[in-house]
Amino acid sequence: MRIDLHAHSTCSDGTDTPAGLVEAARVAGLDVVAITDHDSTAGWAEAARAATHTGVQLVRGTEISTHAAGRSVHLLCYLQDPTHPGLVEEFATIRDARLTRARRMVDLIAADYALTWDDVVRQTGDGATVGRPHVADALVAAGVVASRDEAFAEILTPRSPYYVPHYAPATTAAIGLVLEAGGVPVLAHPGAASRGLTIGDDVVAELAEAGLVGLETEHLDHTPEATAHLQALAADLGLVATGASDYHGTGKVNRLGARTTTTGALAAIEERGSTPVVR
């Protein structure tokens, strides 16, 4: 089976609708895809309806913005109860912080480039929270940069004078909430040094003690050396090793199925989750 457990829709910063994401998975020859929009489950229902018609199995999940050891850490959670009050409240808090941060960044950028808040809103899907990728899309539409990647490298990078930080819960706290909600927490792209500073093995071990279930060892932003190291670390800590494309539609060059997860890893996740895989 071909299994991709990290993909985004227009409910966060992808360019495919949730249904379009499932159809894209079918076209890519995937047997299983996960919808993991940032801090949201808004796309779950639409994606589930599409999955029942395409024959692609759907893992419902979310990617949560967190922090550990002074660094940004993205936590994938799978098959959680989407109505869990604590997790719902935390998602809302993170989304509100993202919105406030985006408005402030646009104000700063507008002092040097022809960019307005309305330009950014036009690049945002219905129900999605405005974030840096939408600001990047607006900069592309305005002809300031040629691509999202260029926008992130030159204007939206944390090293830029336009960058504004935003609220994120501690990774250990987020893991606790995910577990309370019957979900399965997995670290997203933990070896992606090109994105910024990564957490050390000692911090990953602490997160495993806190209930972390898995590591996304296979990712396009990992070097072969990082992948091998993470696979060994997962084995040492008794964590599930996953792989995924981190697909965003046309928002990134990543293609569905570029990295995949084993059937054994999916089974380990499914047996721990409280929400069933859509088949």
C-alpha positions as CSV (number, residue, x, y, z in Angstrom):
1,M,0.0,0.0,0.0
2,R,1.1,3.6,-0.7
3,I,0.4,5.7,2.4
4,D,1.0,9.5,2.8
5,L,0.2,10.8,6.2
6,H,0.8,14.6,5.9
7,A,-1.1,16.8,3.5
8,H,-2.9,20.1,3.6
9,S,-6.0,21.6,2.0
10,T,-7.5,25.0,1.6
11,C,-8.7,24.8,5.2
12,S,-5.1,25.8,6.1
13,D,-2.4,26.6,3.6
14,G,-2.9,24.1,0.8
15,T,-4.4,24.9,-2.6
16,D,-6.7,21.9,-3.0
17,T,-10.0,21.7,-1.4
18,P,-10.4,18.8,1.1
19,A,-12.3,16.9,-1.6
20,G,-9.7,17.9,-4.2
21,L,-7.0,16.6,-1.9
22,V,-8.5,13.2,-1.8
23,E,-9.0,13.2,-5.5
24,A,-5.4,14.2,-6.0
25,A,-4.4,11.3,-3.8
26,R,-6.3,8.9,-6.0
27,V,-4.7,10.4,-9.2
28,A,-1.3,10.0,-7.5
29,G,-1.9,6.3,-6.9
30,L,-2.2,6.5,-3.1
31,D,-4.1,4.0,-1.1
32,V,-4.2,6.1,2.0
33,V,-3.9,9.9,2.6
34,A,-4.1,12.0,5.8
35,I,-5.6,15.5,5.9
36,T,-3.5,17.4,8.4
37,D,-4.4,21.1,8.2
38,H,-2.8,23.5,10.6
39,D,-4.6,23.8,13.9
40,S,-8.0,22.8,12.4
41,T,-10.3,19.9,11.6
42,A,-12.5,22.0,9.3
43,G,-11.8,19.9,6.3
44,W,-12.5,16.5,7.8
45,A,-16.2,16.2,6.8
46,E,-15.7,17.1,3.2
47,A,-12.6,14.9,2.8
48,A,-14.4,12.0,4.4
49,R,-17.3,12.3,2.0
50,A,-14.9,12.3,-0.9
51,A,-13.0,9.3,0.4
52,T,-16.1,7.2,0.4
53,H,-16.4,7.8,-3.4
54,T,-12.8,7.6,-4.5
55,G,-11.6,4.4,-2.8
56,V,-8.8,6.3,-1.1
57,Q,-8.7,5.6,2.7
58,L,-8.6,8.8,4.8
59,V,-6.7,9.4,8.0
60,R,-8.1,12.5,9.7
61,G,-5.6,14.6,11.6
62,T,-4.2,18.0,12.3
63,E,-0.8,19.7,12.4
64,I,-0.3,21.7,15.6
65,S,2.1,24.6,16.0
66,T,4.0,24.1,19.3
67,H,7.3,25.0,20.9
68,A,10.0,23.1,22.8
69,A,13.5,24.1,24.0
70,G,13.0,27.6,22.5
71,R,12.3,26.2,19.0
72,S,9.3,25.9,16.8
73,V,8.0,22.3,16.7
74,H,5.2,21.0,14.6
75,L,3.2,18.2,16.0
76,L,1.0,15.9,13.8
77,C,-1.9,14.4,15.6
78,Y,-4.0,11.6,14.1
79,L,-7.5,10.2,14.7
80,Q,-8.3,12.4,17.7
81,D,-11.9,13.3,18.8
82,P,-12.5,16.6,17.0
83,T,-15.0,17.7,19.6
84,H,-12.6,17.4,22.6
85,P,-13.1,20.8,24.4
86,G,-9.5,21.3,25.4
87,L,-8.1,20.7,22.0
88,V,-10.9,22.7,20.3
89,E,-10.1,25.7,22.5
90,E,-6.4,25.4,21.9
91,F,-6.8,25.3,18.2
92,A,-9.0,28.4,18.3
93,T,-6.4,30.2,20.4
94,I,-3.6,29.3,18.0
95,R,-5.6,30.3,14.9
96,D,-6.5,33.7,16.5
97,A,-2.8,34.3,17.3
98,R,-1.9,33.4,13.7
99,L,-4.4,35.9,12.4
100,T,-3.2,38.7,14.7
101,R,0.4,37.9,13.7
102,A,-0.4,37.9,10.0
103,R,-2.1,41.4,10.2
104,R,1.0,42.8,11.9
105,M,3.3,41.3,9.4
106,V,1.3,42.7,6.5
107,D,1.4,46.1,8.1
108,L,5.2,45.9,8.4
109,I,5.6,44.6,4.8
110,A,3.3,47.3,3.4
111,A,5.7,50.0,4.5
112,D,8.2,48.7,1.8
113,Y,6.0,46.8,-0.7
114,A,2.7,47.3,-2.4
115,L,0.7,44.9,-0.3
116,T,-2.7,45.3,1.5
117,W,-4.6,43.1,3.9
118,D,-7.3,42.7,1.3
119,D,-4.7,41.3,-1.1
120,V,-3.9,38.6,1.5
121,V,-7.6,37.8,2.3
122,R,-8.2,37.2,-1.5
123,Q,-5.5,34.4,-1.3
124,T,-7.2,32.7,1.6
125,G,-9.7,29.8,1.3
126,D,-13.1,29.9,2.9
127,G,-12.9,29.1,6.6
128,A,-9.0,29.1,6.6
129,T,-7.0,31.2,9.0
130,V,-4.8,33.7,7.3
131,G,-1.1,32.8,7.7
132,R,2.3,33.4,6.2
133,P,1.6,31.1,3.2
134,H,-1.3,33.4,2.2
135,V,0.9,36.5,2.7
136,A,3.4,34.7,0.4
137,D,0.7,34.0,-2.2
138,A,-0.4,37.7,-2.1
139,L,3.3,38.8,-2.7
140,V,3.4,36.4,-5.7
141,A,0.1,37.8,-7.1
142,A,1.5,41.3,-6.7
143,G,4.6,40.4,-8.6
144,V,6.9,41.1,-5.6
145,V,8.3,37.5,-5.7
146,A,8.1,34.6,-8.1
147,S,7.0,31.9,-5.7
148,R,6.1,31.0,-2.1
149,D,9.5,29.6,-1.6
150,E,11.1,33.0,-2.6
151,A,8.7,34.9,-0.3
152,F,9.7,32.7,2.7
153,A,13.4,32.9,1.9
154,E,13.5,36.7,1.5
155,I,10.6,38.4,3.2
156,L,8.8,36.0,5.6
157,T,11.8,34.3,7.1
158,P,12.3,34.6,10.9
159,R,15.5,36.5,10.1
160,S,13.4,39.2,8.3
161,P,12.5,42.6,9.9
162,Y,8.9,41.8,8.9
163,Y,8.7,38.6,11.0
164,V,6.4,38.5,14.0
165,P,6.2,35.5,16.4
166,H,2.9,34.0,17.5
167,Y,1.5,32.1,20.4
168,A,2.1,28.3,20.4
169,P,1.6,25.8,23.3
170,A,4.5,23.8,24.7
171,T,4.9,20.6,22.8
172,T,4.5,18.5,26.0
173,A,1.2,20.3,26.8
174,A,0.0,19.7,23.2
175,I,0.9,16.0,23.4
176,G,-1.1,15.8,26.6
177,L,-4.1,17.4,25.0
178,V,-3.9,15.1,22.0
179,L,-3.7,12.0,24.2
180,E,-6.7,13.2,26.2
181,A,-8.6,13.6,22.9
182,G,-7.8,10.0,22.0
183,G,-5.3,11.1,19.3
184,V,-1.9,9.9,18.3
185,P,0.9,12.5,18.5
186,V,3.8,12.3,15.9
187,L,6.6,14.9,15.5
188,A,6.5,16.5,12.0
189,H,9.7,16.8,10.0
190,P,11.9,16.8,13.1
191,G,15.1,16.8,11.1
192,A,14.3,19.7,8.7
193,A,17.3,21.8,9.6
194,S,16.7,23.9,6.5
195,R,13.6,25.3,8.1
196,G,15.4,26.5,11.2
197,L,16.9,25.1,14.4
198,T,15.7,21.7,15.3
199,I,15.3,20.1,18.7
200,G,18.0,17.6,20.0
201,D,17.7,13.9,20.7
202,D,17.4,14.7,24.4
203,V,14.4,16.8,23.8
204,V,12.8,14.1,21.6
205,A,13.4,11.6,24.4
206,E,11.7,13.9,26.9
207,L,8.7,14.2,24.5
208,A,8.6,10.4,24.2
209,E,8.4,10.3,28.0
210,A,5.5,12.7,27.8
211,G,3.6,10.3,25.5
212,L,4.9,11.1,22.0
213,V,4.0,8.1,19.7
214,G,6.0,8.7,16.6
215,L,8.5,10.5,14.4
216,E,8.0,11.6,10.8
217,T,11.4,10.2,9.7
218,E,10.8,10.3,5.9
219,H,10.3,13.9,4.7
220,L,11.6,15.8,1.7
221,D,13.3,18.4,4.0
222,H,15.4,15.6,5.6
223,T,18.8,14.7,4.2
224,P,19.6,11.0,3.9
225,E,21.8,11.3,7.0
226,A,18.9,13.0,9.0
227,T,16.5,10.3,7.9
228,A,18.9,7.5,8.9
229,H,19.5,9.2,12.3
230,L,15.8,9.7,13.0
231,Q,15.0,6.1,12.1
232,A,17.6,4.9,14.5
233,L,16.3,7.3,17.2
234,A,12.7,6.1,16.7
235,A,13.9,2.5,17.1
236,D,15.9,3.4,20.3
237,L,12.9,5.2,21.8
238,G,10.3,2.7,20.7
239,L,8.5,5.3,18.5
240,V,6.6,4.7,15.3
241,A,8.4,5.9,12.2
242,T,6.3,7.6,9.6
243,G,6.8,9.2,6.2
244,A,4.9,11.7,4.2
245,S,5.0,14.4,1.4
246,D,3.8,17.4,3.4
247,Y,1.8,18.2,0.3
248,H,0.3,21.7,-0.2
249,G,-1.0,21.5,-3.8
250,T,0.6,24.2,-5.9
251,G,1.8,26.0,-2.7
252,K,5.0,23.7,-2.6
253,V,6.9,21.6,-5.0
254,N,6.2,18.5,-2.8
255,R,4.2,15.9,-4.6
256,L,1.8,13.4,-3.0
257,G,3.5,10.1,-2.3
258,A,7.0,11.6,-2.5
259,R,7.6,10.0,0.9
260,T,5.4,7.2,2.4
261,T,4.5,5.3,5.6
262,T,4.6,1.6,6.1
263,T,1.4,-0.4,6.7
264,G,2.8,-1.4,10.0
265,A,3.2,2.2,11.1
266,L,-0.4,3.0,10.0
267,A,-1.7,0.0,11.9
268,A,0.1,1.2,15.1
269,I,-1.5,4.6,14.7
270,E,-4.9,3.3,14.0
271,E,-5.0,1.0,17.0
272,R,-4.3,4.0,19.2
273,G,-6.7,6.5,17.7
274,S,-10.3,7.1,18.8
275,T,-11.6,8.2,15.4
276,P,-11.7,5.5,12.7
277,V,-9.9,5.6,9.3
278,V,-12.4,6.3,6.6
279,R,-12.6,3.3,4.3
